[in-house]
């Protein structure tokens, strides 16, 4: 069975569909929980599955350092290693090495860097990234190696960066080859917040040809409004018959506004990171469970939710767990947040199918305290 993408319904630019893979279907719009180091933090695989997630994200940089790509291959690949039998997408590692700052050196060949764990030297090239993802980790969706353009870069700096990413994209495509019928390769659009560079990057990637197209270099400090403006000029440049993936985003309002603009896939550490720090996302916005007003609140976070972490424990109990510094509190709120994100995606898919997405978008903006739609 080959990787395919089918669009089922549209409402304006928002769309719902299915990414079909040998390991199962991915309903879009889709949110991918982040399993950076072969685990979604504080969660068991069964808990993650119970939220309705169709796909997880893993990270090449972290996995190549620990436990190591070759070791993962000997142990049967990432799916078998972590006990996840559904699709996995892996980030190429480009964002992580970009964030190492003084510990890395970028060249045409690739990125030479020192491990943040033990200082050991490594070289990550487009070819090595493909080998790690496709052959050793065994990912279903593989990302090209790219350079994440720093927000605040000049137009000239962003141009140099995107052109390097495009050349790496071409090398990634060659390394990926044309015979991997059960795996997919995505290109990554860069160009910072410059409309002409976003178009230039998209054109370069389309000429190479990828199974899907990701939008990188956002959620790096530009803010919600500028992110939306960049999506306004980027998404229309991407092929209609390929999935569109906004990398590293984000807050619920970011997801809603990106879906409105035609994005299909998302990932972000926010649900579990917020959960570990006592923040729960709800249909009425975020709450801090540490707040004293929850100390004697007998109600669950969301009695209507199918997620046990949302509908069973009282807010008073969750408040107690965080005050007592019990690990269970972090697990339950992470579980709740991942369930909420999947419920949000399901609500958007249903609204698009019924032609009611703009009504849902308007209601959520109002409930979350954002300006009403014109």
C-alpha positions in Angstrom: 0.0 0.0 0.0 1.4 3.4 -1.0 1.2 6.6 1.0 -1.8 8.6 -0.4 -3.6 11.8 0.6 -7.3 12.3 -0.1 -9.3 15.5 0.6 -12.9 14.7 1.6 -14.5 18.1 2.3 -13.7 21.8 2.2 -15.1 24.9 3.9 -13.4 27.9 2.5 -9.7 27.1 2.6 -10.2 24.7 5.6 -10.2 21.0 4.5 -10.6 17.6 6.0 -9.2 14.4 4.5 -7.2 11.2 5.1 -3.5 10.4 4.8 -3.4 6.7 4.1 -0.3 4.7 5.2 0.5 1.0 5.6 0.3 1.5 9.4 -3.1 3.2 9.3 -5.0 6.2 8.3 -4.3 9.7 9.6 -7.4 11.9 9.8 -6.8 15.5 8.9 -6.6 18.1 10.2 -4.3 16.1 12.5 -2.4 16.9 15.7 0.7 14.8 16.4 1.8 14.3 20.0 5.5 14.8 20.4 7.5 11.7 21.4 10.9 13.3 21.1 13.0 10.5 22.7 10.7 7.5 22.0 8.3 8.7 24.6 5.5 11.2 25.0 6.6 12.8 28.3 4.7 11.5 31.4 2.5 9.3 29.2 2.1 5.6 28.5 1.5 4.5 24.9 -1.9 3.2 25.8 -2.8 6.6 27.3 -1.7 8.4 24.2 -3.7 6.0 22.0 -6.8 6.6 24.2 -6.8 10.3 23.2 -7.5 9.4 19.6 -4.1 10.2 18.1 -3.4 8.7 14.7 0.3 9.5 14.5 3.2 10.4 16.7 6.3 12.6 16.1 9.8 11.5 17.0 13.1 13.4 16.7 16.1 12.3 14.7 18.6 14.4 16.6 17.7 13.0 20.0 17.3 9.4 18.8 20.6 9.4 16.9 22.4 10.4 20.2 20.4 8.1 22.5 19.8 5.2 22.0 21.5 5.6 18.6 20.2 4.9 15.1 22.0 1.6 14.6 20.9 0.3 18.0 17.3 1.2 17.2 17.5 -0.7 13.9 18.9 -3.8 15.8 16.0 -3.6 18.2 13.4 -3.6 15.4 13.0 0.2 14.7 11.2 2.9 16.6 7.7 1.4 16.3 8.6 -1.8 17.9 11.0 -0.2 20.4 8.3 2.1 21.9 5.3 -0.2 21.3 3.5 2.2 18.9 1.9 0.4 15.9 0.5 3.5 14.1 2.4 6.0 11.8 5.4 8.0 13.0 6.7 11.2 11.5 10.3 12.2 12.4 11.8 15.7 12.3 15.1 15.6 10.5 17.0 17.1 13.4 17.6 20.4 11.7 15.7 22.4 14.2 17.5 20.9 17.2 21.0 21.5 15.7 20.0 25.0 14.8 19.1 25.6 18.4 22.5 24.5 19.6 24.0 27.9 18.7 27.7 27.8 19.7 27.8 24.0 19.6 27.3 23.7 15.8 28.9 24.7 12.5 26.8 24.9 9.4 28.4 24.1 6.0 27.2 23.1 2.5 27.9 19.5 3.5 25.7 19.5 6.5 25.9 20.4 10.2 28.8 19.5 12.5 27.8 19.7 16.1 28.6 18.7 19.6 26.2 16.6 21.6 24.4 18.5 24.3 24.6 15.2 26.3 28.4 14.5 26.4 30.0 17.0 24.0 30.9 14.3 21.4 31.2 15.4 17.8 28.7 14.4 15.1 28.0 15.3 11.5 24.5 15.4 10.2 24.1 15.6 6.5 21.0 15.3 4.3 22.0 11.8 3.4 22.7 10.7 7.0 19.4 12.2 8.1 17.5 10.2 5.5 19.4 7.0 6.4 18.6 7.5 10.1 14.9 8.2 9.5 14.0 5.8 6.7 16.4 2.9 7.3 17.3 2.8 11.0 14.4 4.5 12.9 11.8 3.2 10.3 9.7 6.4 10.1 6.6 6.5 8.0 6.9 10.2 7.1 10.5 11.5 6.8 11.5 15.2 6.8 14.2 16.6 4.7 17.2 18.2 6.5 16.8 22.0 6.5 18.1 25.1 8.2 15.6 26.8 10.4 15.9 30.5 9.5 16.3 32.7 12.6 13.4 35.2 13.2 14.8 38.7 12.8 17.2 37.6 10.0 17.6 40.1 7.2 16.1 39.4 3.8 19.5 38.5 2.4 20.3 36.2 5.3 16.9 34.5 4.9 17.5 34.0 1.2 20.9 32.4 1.8 19.3 30.1 4.4 16.3 29.0 2.2 18.6 28.3 -0.8 20.7 26.1 1.4 17.6 24.3 2.6 16.5 23.8 -1.0 19.8 22.3 -2.0 19.6 20.0 1.0 16.1 19.1 0.0 17.3 18.0 -3.4 20.0 15.9 -1.8 17.4 14.5 0.6 15.2 13.5 -2.3 18.1 11.7 -4.1 19.0 9.9 -0.9 15.4 8.9 -0.3 15.3 7.4 -3.8 12.2 6.4 -5.8 11.4 2.9 -4.5 10.1 3.6 -1.0 6.5 2.9 -1.7 5.5 2.6 2.0 7.3 5.8 3.2 6.8 9.5 2.4 9.3 12.4 2.2 8.3 16.0 3.0 10.0 19.1 2.0 10.2 22.2 4.3 9.4 25.7 3.1 11.6 28.4 4.7 12.0 32.1 4.0 11.3 33.7 7.5 8.4 36.2 7.2 9.2 37.6 3.8 6.4 36.8 1.3 8.7 36.7 -1.8 11.1 34.3 -0.1 8.3 32.0 1.0 7.1 31.8 -2.6 10.6 31.3 -3.8 11.2 28.5 -1.3 7.9 26.8 -2.2 8.7 27.0 -5.9 12.1 25.4 -5.4 10.6 22.5 -3.4 7.7 21.9 -5.9 10.3 21.6 -8.7 12.0 18.8 -6.7 8.7 17.1 -5.9 7.8 15.8 -2.5 5.0 13.7 -1.0 4.0 16.5 1.4 5.1 20.1 2.2 5.9 21.4 5.6 6.0 25.1 6.7 9.1 25.6 8.9 10.6 28.7 10.5 7.5 29.8 12.4 6.7 29.7 16.1 10.2 31.0 16.6 9.3 34.4 18.1 7.3 36.2 15.4 4.0 36.1 17.3 0.5 34.9 16.3 -0.5 37.7 13.9 2.7 37.6 11.9 2.5 33.8 11.8 -1.0 34.1 10.3 0.1 36.6 7.8 3.0 34.4 6.7 0.6 31.5 6.3 -1.7 33.7 4.2 1.1 34.0 1.6 2.7 30.5 2.0 -0.2 28.0 1.9 -1.6 29.1 -1.5 1.8 28.3 -3.0 1.6 24.7 -1.9 0.1 21.9 -4.0 -3.6 21.2 -3.3 -3.2 17.5 -3.7 -0.4 17.2 -1.0 -0.6 17.4 2.8 0.5 20.7 4.4 2.3 20.5 7.8 2.9 23.5 10.1 5.8 22.5 12.2 6.0 23.2 16.0 2.6 24.9 16.3 1.1 25.5 18.8 -1.6 27.0 21.0 -5.3 26.1 20.2 -5.9 29.5 18.6 -2.9 28.9 16.3 -4.4 25.5 15.2 -7.8 27.0 14.5 -6.4 29.9 12.4 -4.0 27.6 10.5 -6.7 25.2 9.7 -8.8 28.2 8.4 -5.9 28.9 6.0 -5.6 25.3 4.7 -3.1 23.5 7.0 -3.6 19.8 7.5 -1.0 18.7 10.2 0.5 20.0 13.4 2.8 19.0 16.2 3.8 20.8 19.4 5.2 20.0 22.9 2.8 22.5 24.4 0.1 20.1 25.6 2.4 17.9 27.7 4.8 20.7 28.7 1.8 22.8 30.0 0.4 19.7 31.7 3.6 19.1 33.6 3.5 22.6 34.9 -0.1 22.6 36.0 -1.8 24.3 33.0 -4.9 22.7 31.5 -6.4 23.7 28.2 -10.2 23.9 28.1 -13.0 25.0 25.8 -13.0 28.3 27.8 -9.2 28.8 27.7 -6.4 27.7 29.9 -6.6 27.3 33.6 -3.8 27.0 36.2 -4.7 24.0 38.5 -2.4 25.3 41.2 -4.6 28.3 41.7 -6.2 28.4 45.2 -9.7 28.6 43.7 -9.5 25.0 42.7 -8.5 23.7 46.2 -12.1 22.7 47.0 -13.6 22.4 43.5 -15.3 19.0 43.3 -15.9 19.1 39.5 -13.7 17.5 36.9 -12.1 19.7 34.2 -14.6 18.5 31.6 -17.4 16.1 32.6 -18.4 15.7 28.9 -15.0 14.5 27.7 -14.4 10.8 26.9 -10.8 11.2 28.3 -10.7 9.7 31.8 -8.2 12.3 33.0 -10.7 15.1 32.0 -13.9 13.6 33.2 -13.0 11.7 36.4 -10.6 13.4 38.8 -11.8 16.5 40.5 -10.0 19.8 40.1 -9.5 19.7 43.9 -7.7 16.4 43.6 -5.5 17.6 40.7 -4.8 20.8 42.7 -3.7 18.6 45.6 -1.4 16.5 43.4 0.5 19.5 42.2 0.7 21.1 45.6 2.1 17.8 47.0 4.4 17.5 44.0 3.1 14.1 43.0 4.1 12.8 39.6 0.5 11.6 38.9 -0.7 15.2 38.6 1.7 15.8 35.7 0.5 12.6 34.0 -3.2 13.4 34.4 -2.9 17.0 33.1 -0.7 15.9 30.2 -3.3 13.2 29.4 -6.1 15.7 29.6 -4.4 18.3 27.4 -3.6 15.7 24.7 -7.2 14.6 24.8 -8.4 18.2 24.5 -6.2 18.8 21.5 -7.5 15.6 19.8 -11.1 16.7 20.6 -10.4 20.1 19.1 -9.1 18.5 15.9 -12.2 16.2 15.8 -14.5 19.2 16.3 -12.8 21.0 13.4 -13.0 18.0 11.1 -16.7 17.6 11.9 -17.4 21.3 11.3 -15.6 21.3 8.0 -17.6 18.3 6.8 -20.8 20.1 7.7 -19.8 23.4 6.2 -19.9 25.0 9.7 -16.2 25.7 10.3 -16.5 29.4 10.3 -19.2 29.2 12.9 -16.9 27.1 15.1 -14.0 29.4 14.5 -16.0 32.4 15.5 -17.3 30.7 18.7 -13.9 29.6 19.8 -12.4 33.0 19.2 -15.1 34.5 21.4 -14.7 32.0 24.2 -10.9 32.3 24.1 -11.0 36.1 24.3 -9.8 37.0 20.7 -11.2 39.7 18.5 -14.5 38.8 16.7 -14.4 38.0 13.0 -15.3 40.8 10.6 
